[in-house]
Amino acid sequence: MRCSVQDSFWNVKSGCQPGRRPRCGTAVSAAIFAIVIAMIVPPAFSALRNRLSAGDLGKVSCALPLGKLRLEVPEGRIPVAIIAPGSFSPPTLLHLRMFEEARDALERSGNNFAVVGGYMSPVHDAYGKASLAPAHHRLSMAEAAVSDSDWIMADGWECACRDRWTPTVKVVERFAAELNKVAISIGTKRPEVAQVRTVMLCGGDVLQSFNDTKKTGERLWTDKEIEVLLGQHGVVCVGRSEVDLEAWAHESPVLRTHLDNLFFAKPRALSGISSSVVRAHLASNESIRYLVHDKVRDYILDHKLNELPNWQ
């Protein structure tokens, strides 16, 4: 059995030491112990058991990754983190480009924002979307996609550390709570906590869904959820089409009361790249290069995700 040192994202030691012969017995014993405990106490350890059963040994920490977070911003600036909950099945180059567009839009908005970090948060398998690859694969692909970004990170709390689907508003609230434990320096002031503002990144389809109703007549997004997302945090929308979403939002009774916390990025180059387009290429045995990060493409092919029945 080969043992490896886990990366700083999970900050878990496997018993291996650089420069020395791996000592895998400790890691194996710890894994076996964790599985036994998980069987004894199912509610508390169900997410852990799911990750271990997926072969993701060692990656059990659910702490928010902070390695790329910017801890100092200029005087007078407001630290902002961009949060993107989504399926990421698989993550595409457009997902990454949306982060860049969102950062530019926020820092040009006239609100003195300084973006200090960004997060991809893959949704839990229990969300039930038909095209979802298993969560551990989607998280690994998200990590691969942002591997060479100097500010975007992938967080596994939502998809791997919960035993059920978590509503988007709760995901954003968790990011806010965790980020407000981080000390940020503004100008020459000493580092202080509770300074980071969280803004959710979405596409135009999600923004327009704020007005949607279910077949039962209930709103898809409740007034309380919209009040939390837009009233307490913020939303930055990157449109994929030529629809004037800003004008549409001004006409929406649901959104126009929160326009101060709603930001729009207007890409100069529109792209038709999407996860569904990537899956269609894979189903037809066609190249997906330059639609996804090369490391994501390699991961898909190495793990034969192109053969997933729900990707056909």
Secondary structure, DSSP 8 states (H G I E B T S, - for coil): -------TTTT---S--TTS---HHHHHHHHHHHHHHHHHSHHHHHHHHHHHHTT-TT--------TT---EE-TT-EEEEEEEEE--SS--HHHHHHHHHHHHHHHTSSS-EEEEEEEEEE--GGG--TT---HHHHHHHHHHHTTT-SSEEE--HHHHS-SS---HHHHHHHHHHHHTTS-BEETTS--BSS--EEEEEEEHHHHHHTT-B-TTS-BSS-HHHHIIIIIII-EEEE-SSS--HHHHHHH-TTTGGGGGGEEEE--SS-----HHHHHHHHHTT---BTTB-HHHHHHHHHTTGGG-GGG-
